[in-house]
């Protein structure tokens, strides 16, 4: 029995030797198969190229509200953020002097109208009556002159009486002329009538001006909209030209973006976009590209573009920040590869390291659309091909082992 006591120790030695040999064989096989590298598989699926940018919500224009007169604010019936209707009251100003001037100008209009009525109703009829009387007197004087001439020829009266008759005719004739002139001035083509009309027009113009100035005491909204700014309080003394409120008119809501000029060749009018507000990132809505600024900002290297919102959601606010994905191209069932697998992607000769039967192969590729970290492969690869993902220092023709990372 003692001569067999060394057998258990030998068994463990054999096991250890077997493990060492197996490990060496495994290491040798792995060395022969090459290092483990991350790979991805070229797949085929629908692909959309987008240009991503951020911007803000903007109405087509804003309206600054200011006063036309210098006065004191007496009432402000609206608050910032309120929706207002066209002609709705925004600010009321003190208007005692303006109202007094308006009443005075209205009185002046009434006086001018009364003067014109006086000409029509009194002065003209009196002038007509005076003309008739003057003509009657002239007729009588002429008849008297005729009789006196006959009596003088018969010797019944002297030359002095005939001279008196002639003077009476001349006086009556001058009275007719005066009455005629007086009547002519009272008619619409006459000077008195014209002066009265001119005075009435001047009074009406002064009254219109006074009414306009009085209306300046109530500042109203020119359009439907939302009050997005207010810099005035009751008791403030306001002056012409100072902005008191800012109104965002109700109308088409737009997005203003700054697109990097390197993407200018990709965008075009009519392109669709998916938008999300930073405050509500899960609520997406659509928009359409409607304006591309013809100039490039020299300082930022960006191009301003505008998009119309198809159906503006209720939560949108003026100047709200948004993120926009503009769809610039679409490829159905395109071959796709992640851009991290590309080498010299921006050169004229991009290439990838493809794995063919465990060996690395440098494979030139032709690229199409690129977006979101992926590129469309036009030629050089086929669906199901395996390429090394990411930068690599492995030589071409080397054996490698694949570790899939997916697309």
C-alpha positions as CSV (number, residue, x, y, z in Angstrom):
1,X,0.0,0.0,0.0
2,X,2.6,2.7,0.8
3,X,4.2,2.3,-2.7
4,X,0.9,3.6,-4.3
5,X,0.5,6.7,-2.0
6,X,1.9,9.1,-4.6
7,X,-0.9,8.4,-7.2
8,X,-3.4,11.2,-6.0
9,X,-0.6,13.8,-6.4
10,X,0.2,12.6,-9.9
11,X,-3.5,12.9,-10.8
12,X,-3.5,16.6,-9.9
13,X,-0.4,17.2,-11.9
14,X,-1.9,15.6,-14.9
15,X,-5.0,17.8,-14.5
16,X,-2.9,20.9,-14.3
17,X,-0.9,19.9,-17.3
18,X,-4.1,19.3,-19.3
19,X,-5.5,22.7,-18.3
20,X,-2.2,24.4,-19.3
21,X,-2.2,22.6,-22.6
22,X,-5.9,23.4,-23.3
23,X,-5.3,27.1,-22.4
24,X,-2.3,27.2,-24.7
25,X,-4.3,25.6,-27.5
26,X,-7.2,28.1,-27.0
27,X,-4.7,31.0,-26.9
28,X,-3.0,29.7,-30.0
29,X,-6.3,29.3,-31.8
30,X,-7.5,32.9,-30.8
31,X,-4.1,34.2,-31.9
32,X,-4.5,32.5,-35.2
33,X,-8.1,33.8,-35.6
34,X,-7.0,37.4,-34.8
35,X,-8.1,40.1,-32.3
36,X,-11.7,40.7,-31.3
37,X,-13.0,43.8,-33.1
38,X,-16.4,45.6,-33.0
39,X,-18.3,45.2,-36.2
40,X,-21.6,46.2,-37.7
41,X,-23.7,44.8,-40.5
42,X,-24.8,46.7,-43.5
43,X,-28.6,46.8,-43.5
44,X,-31.4,47.9,-45.9
45,X,-34.2,50.2,-44.7
46,X,-36.0,53.4,-45.4
47,X,-33.7,56.4,-44.7
48,X,-34.6,60.1,-44.2
49,X,-31.9,62.8,-44.4
50,X,-32.6,65.7,-42.1
51,X,-31.0,69.1,-41.2
52,X,-31.3,69.7,-37.5
53,X,-31.4,73.3,-36.1
54,X,-32.8,75.2,-33.2
55,X,-34.8,78.5,-33.3
56,X,-37.7,80.3,-31.8
57,X,-41.4,81.0,-32.4
58,X,-42.1,84.3,-34.1
59,X,-45.2,86.0,-35.4
60,X,-44.9,87.5,-38.8
61,X,-44.5,90.9,-37.2
62,X,-44.9,92.8,-33.9
63,X,-46.6,96.0,-33.3
64,X,-45.2,98.6,-30.8
65,X,-48.0,100.6,-29.1
66,X,-47.2,104.2,-28.2
67,X,-49.0,107.4,-27.4
68,X,-49.6,110.3,-29.9
69,X,-49.8,112.9,-27.1
70,X,-48.2,113.9,-23.9
71,X,-50.6,113.0,-21.0
72,X,-51.0,111.1,-17.8
73,X,-52.2,107.4,-17.8
74,X,-55.5,107.1,-15.9
75,X,-56.4,103.4,-16.6
76,X,-54.9,100.2,-18.1
77,X,-57.6,97.6,-18.5
78,X,-55.3,94.8,-19.8
79,X,-52.4,92.8,-18.5
80,X,-49.4,91.3,-20.3
81,X,-50.3,88.0,-21.8
82,X,-54.0,89.0,-22.4
83,X,-55.6,88.4,-25.8
84,X,-57.2,91.6,-27.1
85,X,-59.6,92.3,-30.0
86,X,-59.1,95.0,-32.6
87,X,-60.2,98.4,-31.3
88,X,-60.1,97.1,-27.7
89,X,-59.0,99.6,-25.1
90,X,-55.4,99.2,-24.0
91,X,-54.6,102.5,-22.3
92,X,-56.7,105.5,-21.2
93,X,-55.1,109.0,-20.8
94,X,-56.2,112.2,-19.1
95,X,-58.1,114.3,-21.7
96,X,-59.7,117.4,-20.0
97,X,-58.0,119.9,-22.2
98,X,-58.6,117.8,-25.3
99,X,-62.3,117.5,-24.6
100,X,-62.6,121.2,-23.9
101,X,-60.9,121.9,-27.3
102,X,-63.3,119.5,-29.0
103,X,-66.3,121.2,-27.5
104,X,-65.0,124.6,-28.5
105,X,-64.4,123.5,-32.1
106,X,-67.8,121.9,-32.3
107,X,-69.3,125.3,-31.2
108,X,-67.3,127.0,-34.0
109,X,-68.8,124.6,-36.5
110,X,-72.3,125.3,-35.3
111,X,-71.6,129.1,-35.6
112,X,-70.3,128.7,-39.2
113,X,-73.3,126.6,-40.1
114,X,-75.6,129.2,-38.6
115,X,-73.9,131.9,-40.6
116,X,-74.5,129.9,-43.8
117,X,-78.1,129.4,-42.9
118,X,-78.4,133.1,-42.2
119,X,-77.3,133.8,-45.7
120,X,-79.6,131.3,-47.2
121,X,-82.7,132.1,-45.0
122,X,-82.3,135.8,-44.4
123,X,-79.7,137.7,-46.3
124,X,-80.6,136.3,-49.7
125,X,-84.4,136.8,-49.4
126,X,-83.8,140.4,-48.0
127,X,-81.5,141.1,-51.0
128,X,-84.1,139.8,-53.4
129,X,-86.8,142.0,-51.8
130,X,-84.4,145.0,-51.9
131,X,-83.8,144.3,-55.6
132,X,-87.5,144.2,-56.4
133,X,-88.0,147.5,-54.5
134,X,-85.1,149.1,-56.3
135,X,-86.4,148.0,-59.6
136,X,-89.9,149.4,-58.8
137,X,-88.4,152.7,-57.8
138,X,-86.4,152.7,-61.0
139,X,-89.5,152.0,-63.0
140,X,-91.4,154.8,-61.2
141,X,-88.5,157.2,-61.7
142,X,-88.3,156.5,-65.4
143,X,-92.1,157.0,-65.7
144,X,-91.8,160.3,-63.9
145,X,-88.9,161.4,-66.2
146,X,-91.0,160.6,-69.2
147,X,-94.0,162.6,-68.0
148,X,-91.7,165.6,-67.0
149,X,-90.1,165.5,-70.5
150,X,-93.5,165.8,-72.1
151,X,-94.6,168.6,-69.7
152,X,-91.3,170.4,-70.4
153,X,-91.9,170.2,-74.1
154,X,-95.4,171.7,-73.5
155,X,-93.9,174.4,-71.3
156,X,-95.7,173.4,-68.1
157,X,-92.5,172.9,-66.0
158,X,-89.1,174.3,-66.0
159,X,-85.7,172.7,-66.7
160,X,-84.9,172.3,-63.0
161,X,-87.9,170.0,-62.5
162,X,-86.7,167.9,-65.5
163,X,-83.2,167.7,-64.0
164,X,-84.6,166.4,-60.7
165,X,-86.5,163.7,-62.6
166,X,-83.2,162.7,-64.3
167,X,-81.4,162.6,-60.9
168,X,-84.2,160.4,-59.5
169,X,-83.7,157.9,-62.4
170,X,-79.9,157.8,-61.9
171,X,-80.4,157.2,-58.1
172,X,-82.9,154.4,-58.6
173,X,-80.6,152.8,-61.2
174,X,-77.7,152.9,-58.8
175,X,-79.9,151.4,-56.1
176,X,-80.9,148.5,-58.5
177,X,-77.2,147.8,-59.2
178,X,-76.4,147.8,-55.5
179,X,-79.3,145.5,-54.7
180,X,-78.2,143.2,-57.6
181,X,-74.7,143.0,-56.2
182,X,-76.0,142.3,-52.7
183,X,-78.1,139.5,-54.0
184,X,-75.3,138.0,-56.1
185,X,-73.0,137.8,-53.0
186,X,-75.7,135.9,-51.1
187,X,-76.1,133.2,-53.8
188,X,-73.9,130.1,-54.0
189,X,-71.6,131.7,-56.5
190,X,-71.3,134.9,-54.5
191,X,-68.5,136.1,-52.3
192,X,-70.4,136.2,-49.0
193,X,-71.7,132.6,-49.6
194,X,-68.2,131.5,-50.5
195,X,-66.7,133.1,-47.4
196,X,-69.3,131.5,-45.2
197,X,-68.6,128.1,-46.8
198,X,-64.9,128.5,-46.3
199,X,-65.4,129.5,-42.7
200,X,-67.5,126.3,-42.2
201,X,-64.9,124.1,-43.8
202,X,-62.2,125.6,-41.6
203,X,-64.3,125.1,-38.5
204,X,-65.1,121.5,-39.6
205,X,-61.4,120.8,-40.2
206,X,-60.5,122.3,-36.7
207,X,-63.2,120.1,-35.2
208,X,-61.9,117.0,-36.9
209,X,-58.5,117.7,-35.6
210,X,-59.8,118.3,-32.1
211,X,-61.8,115.0,-32.2
212,X,-58.7,113.2,-33.5
213,X,-56.6,114.6,-30.6
214,X,-59.3,113.7,-28.2
215,X,-59.4,110.1,-29.5
216,X,-55.6,109.9,-28.8
217,X,-56.6,109.9,-25.1
218,X,-57.8,106.3,-25.6
219,X,-55.2,104.0,-27.1
220,X,-56.7,101.0,-28.8
221,X,-55.5,97.7,-30.3
222,X,-55.1,98.1,-34.1
223,X,-55.5,94.3,-34.6
224,X,-56.5,91.1,-32.8
225,X,-53.5,89.7,-30.9
226,X,-51.8,88.9,-27.7
227,X,-50.1,91.5,-25.5
228,X,-46.5,90.3,-25.1
229,X,-44.9,93.4,-23.6
230,X,-45.9,96.3,-21.2
231,X,-43.8,99.1,-19.9
232,X,-46.4,101.5,-18.5
233,X,-48.4,101.9,-15.3
234,X,-51.3,104.1,-14.1
235,X,-50.0,107.6,-13.2
236,X,-47.1,107.5,-15.7
237,X,-46.7,110.6,-17.9
238,X,-46.3,109.3,-21.4
239,X,-44.8,111.1,-24.4
240,X,-45.1,110.5,-28.2
241,X,-42.8,107.9,-29.6
242,X,-42.2,106.0,-26.4
243,X,-43.1,102.3,-26.7
244,X,-45.7,101.5,-24.0
245,X,-46.8,98.0,-25.1
246,X,-46.0,95.3,-27.7
247,X,-48.7,93.4,-29.5
248,X,-48.2,90.1,-31.3
249,X,-51.0,90.1,-33.9
250,X,-53.1,87.0,-34.3
251,X,-52.2,85.3,-37.6
252,X,-49.8,82.8,-39.1
253,X,-47.2,81.6,-36.6
254,X,-43.7,81.0,-37.9
255,X,-40.4,79.6,-36.7
256,X,-37.2,81.5,-37.3
257,X,-34.0,79.3,-37.5
258,X,-30.4,79.9,-38.3
259,X,-29.1,77.1,-40.6
260,X,-25.3,76.5,-41.0
261,X,-24.3,77.6,-44.5
262,X,-22.8,74.2,-45.2
263,X,-26.4,72.9,-45.3
264,X,-27.6,75.6,-47.7
265,X,-27.4,73.2,-50.7
266,X,-29.7,70.7,-49.0
267,X,-32.6,72.9,-48.1
268,X,-35.4,74.1,-50.4
269,X,-38.8,75.8,-50.1
270,X,-41.7,73.5,-49.4
271,X,-39.7,71.0,-47.4
272,X,-41.5,69.5,-44.4
273,X,-40.1,69.5,-40.8
274,X,-40.9,67.9,-37.5
275,X,-40.8,70.4,-34.6
276,X,-40.7,70.1,-30.8
277,X,-40.7,72.9,-28.3
278,X,-37.9,72.6,-25.6
279,X,-40.6,73.1,-23.0
280,X,-42.7,70.2,-24.4
281,X,-40.2,67.9,-26.0
282,X,-42.7,64.9,-26.4
283,X,-45.3,66.9,-28.3
284,X,-44.3,67.0,-32.0
285,X,-45.9,69.1,-34.7
286,X,-45.4,69.8,-38.3
287,X,-44.0,72.8,-40.2
288,X,-43.1,73.8,-43.8
289,X,-40.1,75.7,-45.0
290,X,-41.4,79.0,-46.6
291,X,-38.4,81.4,-46.6
292,X,-34.7,81.2,-47.2
293,X,-32.7,84.4,-46.6
294,X,-30.7,85.2,-49.8
295,X,-27.8,86.4,-47.7
296,X,-25.4,84.7,-45.3
297,X,-24.5,86.2,-41.9
298,X,-20.8,87.0,-42.2
299,X,-20.2,86.8,-38.4
300,X,-22.0,83.5,-37.7
301,X,-21.8,81.8,-41.1
302,X,-25.5,81.0,-40.9
303,X,-28.6,81.5,-43.1
304,X,-31.9,82.6,-41.6
305,X,-34.9,80.5,-42.7
306,X,-38.6,80.6,-41.7
307,X,-41.1,77.9,-41.4
308,X,-44.9,78.1,-41.3
309,X,-46.5,75.9,-38.6
310,X,-49.2,73.7,-40.2
311,X,-51.4,73.4,-37.0
312,X,-49.9,75.5,-34.2
313,X,-50.5,73.8,-30.8
314,X,-52.1,75.8,-28.1
315,X,-49.0,75.7,-25.9
316,X,-46.8,77.7,-28.3
317,X,-45.7,81.2,-27.1
318,X,-43.9,84.1,-28.7
319,X,-40.1,83.6,-28.6
320,X,-40.4,80.0,-27.3
321,X,-37.3,77.9,-28.2
322,X,-37.8,75.0,-30.6
323,X,-35.8,72.1,-32.1
324,X,-36.5,71.4,-35.8
325,X,-35.7,68.4,-38.1
326,X,-36.1,69.5,-41.7
327,X,-36.5,66.6,-44.1
328,X,-34.3,67.3,-47.0
329,X,-34.3,63.9,-48.8
330,X,-35.8,60.4,-48.5
331,X,-34.5,57.1,-49.8
332,X,-36.8,54.0,-49.6
333,X,-34.9,50.7,-48.7
334,X,-31.4,52.3,-48.8
335,X,-28.2,50.4,-47.8
336,X,-27.1,52.0,-44.5
337,X,-23.9,52.2,-42.5
338,X,-22.9,54.2,-39.5
339,X,-20.5,57.1,-40.2
340,X,-18.1,55.9,-37.5
341,X,-17.2,53.0,-39.7
342,X,-16.1,55.3,-42.6
343,X,-12.6,56.3,-43.3
344,X,-11.8,59.5,-45.3
345,X,-15.6,60.1,-45.4
346,X,-15.2,63.8,-46.5
347,X,-12.7,63.0,-49.2
348,X,-13.4,61.9,-52.7
349,X,-12.5,58.3,-51.9
350,X,-14.1,57.0,-48.7
351,X,-13.5,53.4,-47.6
352,X,-14.3,50.9,-44.9
353,X,-12.7,47.8,-43.5
354,X,-14.9,44.9,-44.5
355,X,-14.5,41.4,-43.0
356,X,-14.5,38.6,-45.5
357,X,-14.1,35.1,-44.1
358,X,-12.3,36.4,-41.0
359,X,-9.9,38.6,-42.9
360,X,-9.9,42.5,-43.2
361,X,-10.4,43.9,-46.6
362,X,-10.1,47.6,-47.5
363,X,-13.2,48.4,-49.5
364,X,-13.9,51.7,-51.3
365,X,-17.5,52.8,-51.1
366,X,-19.6,55.4,-52.8
367,X,-21.8,57.4,-50.4
368,X,-25.2,59.1,-50.9
369,X,-27.3,60.8,-48.2
370,X,-25.9,61.3,-44.7
371,X,-27.9,62.2,-41.6
372,X,-28.1,61.4,-37.9
373,X,-24.8,59.5,-37.8
374,X,-25.6,57.2,-40.8
375,X,-24.7,57.2,-44.4
376,X,-26.3,55.8,-47.5
377,X,-24.1,53.3,-49.4
378,X,-24.5,53.6,-53.1
379,X,-21.9,51.0,-54.1
380,X,-19.1,48.9,-52.7
381,X,-21.1,47.0,-50.1
382,X,-24.1,44.7,-50.1
383,X,-26.8,44.0,-47.6
384,X,-25.4,41.7,-44.8
385,X,-21.7,42.7,-45.3
386,X,-19.8,43.1,-42.0
387,X,-17.4,46.0,-41.5
388,X,-15.3,47.1,-38.6
389,X,-17.1,49.8,-36.5
390,X,-15.1,52.8,-35.5
391,X,-11.4,53.7,-36.1
392,X,-8.9,50.8,-36.2
393,X,-5.2,50.2,-36.5
394,X,-5.5,46.6,-37.7
395,X,-3.7,46.0,-41.0
396,X,-5.5,45.1,-44.1
397,X,-5.5,41.3,-44.7
398,X,-5.2,40.5,-40.9
399,X,-7.4,37.9,-39.3
400,X,-10.0,39.3,-36.9
401,X,-12.9,38.1,-34.8
402,X,-16.1,39.9,-35.0
403,X,-18.0,41.4,-32.0
404,X,-21.3,42.7,-33.3
405,X,-22.4,46.2,-32.2
406,X,-25.5,46.5,-34.4
407,X,-26.7,49.5,-36.5
